[in-house]
Amino acid sequence: MKQLAPGLRQIDRFPPHQINCYLMGDVLVDAAGRRDRRRILKQLRGHQVSGHALTHAHPDHQGASHGVCTELRIPYWVPEGDVEVAENPRLMPERSPDHPLPKLMYAMFAGPGHKVDRVLREGDEVAGFTVLDAPGHSAGHVVFWRESDRVLVAGDVINTMNPFTMAKGVREPNPAFTPDPARNRESIRRIAALEPSLVVVGHGPPLRDPRNLQEFAATLP
């Protein structure tokens, strides 16, 4: 694992940055696809892990959640608007845009459902970070914000790399996976207004220059 900031590590994966998950204090944030269970567990070995939180319940973020929670006997924490999907992943395709890509991602990455132990809401605290609502890419999408050093764990509100072409750069998430792009743009403007010093995302490398995010947000319709 690579340390990105105090109390924030990125779990390694190949290709690098394609699908990211993090150890935020003692909480695993997101869990990639179902085939990533062993890789995640191996890298968590030797670290204290007290819980597993999702930014949102999409197949490439919850795939290994059941396996990791079961193996480590840790609770599962999910944003309020995504609880039903996290417990019943069969709902994922119908909660996604009518496009072949979400169906393919569901087939490739989705893992079993798992009982949610804690519902995450705006203002909650997780490992020293504050939960902020940032819907659009999913109904319940949240981000985790630490104001003391302006570190933001942003999930898929933005991407800093195209996960298919690997082209780098700040961008909106693929509309094929985003049920409400207009609402997601509102979430992008919200996180840009925070002026984070570090943004880590679900797809792409860390973003360390807040001007890049602010300039991108200013171009949105």
Long-range contacts (C-beta under 8 A, 24 or more apart in sequence): 1-43, 4-198, 4-200, 4-206, 5-149, 5-151, 5-198, 6-149, 7-127, 7-128, 8-151, 8-153, 8-200, 10-200, 10-206, 11-39, 11-40, 11-43, 11-44, 12-39, 12-43, 13-39, 15-166, 16-205, 17-160, 17-161, 17-203, 17-204, 17-205, 18-161, 18-163, 18-166, 18-203, 19-60, 19-163, 19-202, 19-203, 20-200, 20-201, 20-202, 20-203, 20-204, 21-61, 22-153, 22-200, 23-47, 23-49, 24-53, 24-126, 24-127, 24-129, 24-144, 24-153, 25-126, 25-127, 25-128, 25-129, 26-50, 26-51, 26-127, 27-51, 27-52, 27-53, 27-77, 27-126, 27-127, 28-52, 28-53, 28-68, 28-74, 29-53, 29-54, 29-55, 29-144, 29-153, 30-54, 30-55, 30-61, 30-62, 30-155, 30-202, 31-61, 31-62, 31-63, 31-64, 31-65, 31-68, 31-111, 32-60, 32-61, 32-63, 32-64, 32-109, 33-59, 33-60, 33-63, 33-64, 33-108, 33-109, 33-110, 33-111, 34-63, 34-64, 34-67, 34-109, 34-110, 34-111, 34-112, 35-63, 35-64, 35-109, 36-63, 36-64, 37-64, 37-67, 37-68, 37-71, 37-111, 40-64, 40-68, 41-67, 41-68, 41-71, 41-72, 44-68, 44-72, 49-74, 50-74, 51-75, 51-76, 51-77, 51-118, 51-126, 52-76, 52-77, 53-77, 53-78, 53-120, 53-126, 53-144, 54-78, 54-79, 54-82, 54-86, 55-79, 55-141, 55-142, 55-143, 55-144, 55-153, 55-154, 55-155, 55-156, 55-202, 56-82, 56-137, 56-138, 56-140, 56-141, 56-142, 56-155, 56-156, 57-82, 57-83, 57-85, 57-86, 57-89, 57-92, 57-138, 57-140, 58-92, 58-105, 58-137, 58-138, 58-156, 58-177, 59-89, 59-92, 59-105, 59-106, 59-108, 59-109, 59-110, 59-111, 60-105, 60-109, 60-202, 61-155, 61-156, 61-202, 62-86, 62-89, 62-110, 62-111, 63-109, 63-110, 63-111, 64-111, 65-111, 65-114, 66-111, 66-112, 66-113, 66-114, 67-111, 67-112, 69-114, 70-114, 75-117, 75-118, 76-114, 76-115, 76-116, 76-117, 76-118, 77-116, 77-117, 77-118, 77-119, 77-120, 77-126, 78-116, 78-118, 78-119, 78-120, 78-140, 79-119, 79-120, 79-121, 79-131, 79-133, 79-140, 79-141, 79-142, 80-119, 80-120, 80-121, 80-140, 81-135, 81-138, 81-139, 81-140, 81-141, 82-138, 82-139, 82-140, 82-141, 83-116, 83-119, 83-140, 85-138, 86-113, 86-114, 86-116, 87-113, 87-114, 87-115, 87-116, 88-113, 89-113, 95-138, 95-139, 95-179, 96-177, 96-179, 97-175, 97-176, 97-177, 97-178, 97-179, 99-176, 101-174, 101-176, 101-177, 102-176, 102-177, 105-177, 129-153, 132-190, 132-191, 133-187, 134-187, 134-190, 134-191, 135-180, 135-183, 135-184, 135-187, 136-178, 136-179, 136-180, 136-181, 136-182, 136-183, 136-184, 136-185, 136-186, 136-187, 137-173, 137-177, 137-178, 137-179, 137-184, 137-187, 138-179, 139-179, 141-184, 141-187, 143-187, 143-191, 145-194, 145-196, 149-197, 149-198, 150-194, 150-195, 150-196, 150-197, 150-198, 150-210, 151-196, 151-197, 151-198, 151-200, 152-191, 152-194, 152-196, 152-198, 152-199, 152-200, 153-200, 154-191, 154-199, 154-200, 154-201, 154-202, 155-201, 155-202, 156-201, 156-202, 156-203, 157-184, 157-187, 157-188, 157-191, 157-201, 158-188, 158-191, 158-199, 158-201, 158-213, 158-216, 159-201, 159-202, 159-203, 159-204, 160-199, 160-201, 160-203, 160-204, 160-205, 160-206, 160-207, 161-203, 161-204, 161-205, 162-203, 163-203, 163-204, 168-204, 168-205, 170-207, 170-212, 170-213, 170-216, 171-216, 172-220, 173-203, 185-220, 185-221, 188-213, 188-216, 188-217, 188-220, 189-217, 189-220, 192-216, 192-217, 193-217
